[in-house]
């Protein structure tokens, strides 16, 4: 599935080690779905979890940009948390019309 997202703002999260789980951090983009047709858009804001190779290009200067993402999974945090999209940002020239 390919979705078109407008980046609202970057979000950096960190968490401490807990039990057998290691400490970590994430670099997410908080996004608004701008896919077409409009009546089928997600109504809530979505997080896109960036990969290390995507961070320099999209996380630092991403606010206001529109990105296309090939979605492989939509993950929800425990206890009904926000939706996070896992996938890959697709270069605009790689998308077939």
N, C-alpha and C positions, 0 to 999 in steps of 0.2 A: 504494500500500500504506500502511495506517495502522498504526502500532505505538504501544503504550503503554509509556512508559519512566519508571522512578523515578530521580530525580537522586541520585547517590551523592555527588559533589562537583564544584565548578567547577575547571577546569584552564586556566591561562594559559600559552601558549608563545610564545617569540620566536625568531627566527632572523636571522642576519646575511646581508648580501649575499654572493653566491657566484657568480663568473663573470658571466653575463648575467642572473642572477636577483636581483631586488630583495629587500631585507630586509623582514621582515613580522612579524606577530603573529596569534595566534588566541585566541579565547575559547570554549573547548569545555566541554561538560557531560559528565562521565563517568557513564554510566547503566547500569541493570540493566533488562533486558526483563521487563515484567510483563504482557505480552499474554496473551490467552486464545485457545485452550486452552493450559494450561501445558506440555503435552508438545511443543508446537511453538515454544517460546521459544528465543531465541538463548542459547547456553550461556556465551558470553564477554561481558565488559562491552563496551559500545559508547560511542564518543564521538559527541556531537551538536555540530556546528559552528554556533554561534549567529550570527545576522545582527545588524548594528548596532542595528536597532530592537527586537530581542528581548533584548538584553543587560541593560538596566536592570531589566526585570521578572523575567527567568529566571536570569541569570547571578549577580547579586548576592545574591538571596534564594532560590535554587533548591533548595538541599540538602533532601532528603526529600520534595520535591513530585513528584507524578505528572503527566507531560505526555503529550499525544498528538501524534505527529509524522506528517505526510504525507511519506513518503519518496520522493525523486526519484532518489537515487543512493546506493549504498554504496561508499565508496572505501577502498582499502587502501594504506598507505604502501609505498614501495619496499622490496624485500627482505622481504616478508611482514609488514609492520607491522600495528598495530591497525586495526580497522574503524572508519571514521568515517561517520556518517550525514549526508547532505546533504538538506535538505528544508525544511519549514516547520512551526512549532509551530501547532497548530490550537486555537482557543479551544474550551473544553468545550461551549458552547452551539451551536457550529457543526457538531458531529459528529451525524450522523443515526443514530438507533438502529435 
